[in-house]
Each structure stands twice: as structure tokens, then as C-alpha cells.
Amino acid sequence: MASRKSGSLDAPTFRKAVRALAVKDMEGREWILGPEDGQWHHREHDRWITANPPRRLVCPACGHHNLTRHSFCVECGEVLYRDANRS
């Protein structure tokens, strides 16, 4: 954003760079960064909703990234801890 605000990056190039940061979650929902506010947004029906993308719980045994709603790793069955200090 600093390059855009300083004028060293033109608007079309900036928008293209922001669009390149789009990601899809495991449920197929597309997430984009808002070019003006730097916040995450996802499309819901005909509107863009400001929200945080779902976080992943990384399995301590196999390293698989699981959705936060899971209590056990969907890959190996290991218990997933929500507290990063536990193992």
C-alpha cells in the first residue's frame, strides 16, 4: 500500500497485484484482500463480506492442515490442540 500511496505504483498494477493474493479455502470460498483497507473479504451471494479467513489447525503428528471445527486430524486421526503451547 505504501507504493500505491506514494505514487510509485499505478492503480491498475496495484489492483492486479492485490487480486493475485486471492485464495480459496477448503470449502471453495474465495478470499481477497481489500485494496483500500487491507482487510480480508469473501463473496456471499451478491455482496463482499469483511471477515477473517478460517484458520487451520496443524496436526502435530503428520503436519496436515485441518479446519478449526475438527478435533482430530482428518489425515491421521491424531488429537488436534487449539492451544499452541500444548503438544
Stockholm file with secondary structure:
# STOCKHOLM 1.0

chainA/1-87         MASRKSGSLDAPTFRKAVRALAVKDMEGREWILGPEDGQWHHREHDRWITANPPRRLVCPACGHHNLTRHSFCVECGEVLYRDANRS
#=GR chainA/1-87 SS CHHHHHTSSCHHHHHHHHHTTCEECTTSCEEEECTTTCCEEEEETTEEEECCCCCEEECTTTCCEEETTCSBCTTTCCBCCSSTTCC
#=GC SS_cons        CHHHHHTSSCHHHHHHHHHTTCEECTTSCEEEECTTTCCEEEEETTEEEECCCCCEEECTTTCCEEETTCSBCTTTCCBCCSSTTCC
//
